[in-house]
Structures are given as C-alpha cells and as structure tokens.
Amino acid sequence: MPNAQWPPAGVDPAKPSTARMYDYYLGGTDNFESDRVAAREVIAANPEVKALARANRDFMVRAVRFMSEQGVRQFIDLGTGIPTSPNVHEIAGETHPARVVYVDHDPIVMAHNRALLETRPGVLTVQADLRRPANILNHPGVQRLIDFDEPFGLLIVSVFHFVSDADDPVGIIGRFRSVMAPGSYLAMSVITNEGLSADDIDRIQATYTRTGASPTGRSRARIQEMFTGFDLAEPGLTTVQSWRANTPETRARLLAGVGQKV
C-alpha cells in the first residue's frame, strides 16, 4: 500500500502479527516475511489452516447476510483484520444501506482500513482493544454512527481465542450485550480444543507466542457460555463449515453461531 511512512510508526516488520498471518492464510499480500515464516510454521502443524481460514471467512459472509435479512442495518466488527472483499459493509449493502464500525488494535490493519474505507459513507474505523469495551462504546465516532436504541449486529469472528480467560471473554460480551437493543445479534466463531492433538496445539501456540497473542482453544461448553443472553439461530453452535453450509470439515475447528439478544 503506497505510504510515505510505511510501515506505520511503532510497527516492527520482524515481529509477526496475527492479522497479517490471517491475511496470508487467505491468500493476501499485505504481510511481511516474518508473518509468512510464522504462518508456514502453523501450516506445518495444521496443513488445513488455509481451508479453515477461508471457511471462517465464508461463515462471516453468511452471518452478515442472515442478520441483514432480519433487518439489521448497523454493525460493529471487532478484530476486523486487514480488509478482504467482500467485507461487512459490502455484504450488508446487498440488502440495504448499512452503517459499519470496524475495530482493531493493529496499526497496520488500521492504516489499510483508513486508506480503503474511511471515504465510504456510513463506515468508520476505530483503533481500540476489544478487551476494553467502554473505549469502543464511548468513542465519539461510534456514538455518532451507531444508534443504540436500534438493533445492531456484533461480529467477533475468529478473534476471541486470542483473549485469555484472565481477560474474561464472557464478561466482555456481557458489556456489549448490556447496550444492545432487543433484536440485536451476536455472530461469533472461536477455536475449540477439539480435533487437534496436544503436540499440534503446543506447536501452534509456540509459533503464535512470537506475535504476543497465543491462542487458547476452548471447550464447546465454554464457547456456548459466551452466547449467554442470546438465542442461537438454527443450526445452533456448530463448526464454521456447517453453519448454514455443507463444506468439508478440518481437524482444527472453529465453533460458530449467530444469536439474537433475548
């Protein structure tokens, strides 16, 4: 991406980033050699990771379409990552005009988002840590763009496995849920500890440790708990490949669901 100050100040190209590794899995080019090396190490431990990343992206597309079809016209996307088309505003826009807030803490993600998205009406990018909900919800731009008296869709796609139990992911979701109007939706995918061997998990965690964000695989029961206060739409909590689709499963699994606030 053309920029007189690239990479942005404070970014160490020698340190891999989870967002840029994910970009590599999806076939993107907005990554550094350190990201590609780390991503290949994860692929060596789990050769299906690219297929899983694509299946996760496809889940996000289906989830946004579903929420849009239910009449949702505004979205907050936490941990949005480097822009990949179709993105939330494009998918929602297939049904009706929508307002979208993209949130990420990675400065390179934000640089790409600002360059590509901020000239689009109804789209805002916010650099913030999703573990601090108040900083997002009280952001002046978010307050202007999102009408909290109306339903909105909250997207937490393939990111909460980088939030530790000490940071209380259930409590984080609860803080967002507390400001969601009836009829709002939560769409989420989270890696589970089902499917991979202990050795595979150790290798993957060792690689991600270099990014400063080691993933935590959780049980189905723990992921189900994250949907507390939401009624899951059919087919309930399932793999990203099985949520309103039928694509080949992988050993590593992301469990996903879309729930409406009760």
Buried (B, 14 or more C-beta within 10 A) or exposed (E): EEEEEEBEEEBEBEEBBBBBBBBBBBEBEBBBEBBBBBBEBBBEBBEBBBBBBBBBBBBBBBBBBBBBEBEBBBBBBBBBBBBBEBBBBBBBBEBEEBBBBBBBBBBBBBBBBEBBBEEEEBBBBBBBBBBBBEBBBEBEEBEEBBEBEBBBBBBBBBBBBBBEEEBEBBEBBBBBBEEBEEEBBBBBBBBBBBBBEEEBBEBBBEBBEBBEBBBBBBEBEBBBEBBEBBEBBEEBBBBBBBBBBEBEBBBBBBBBBBBBBE
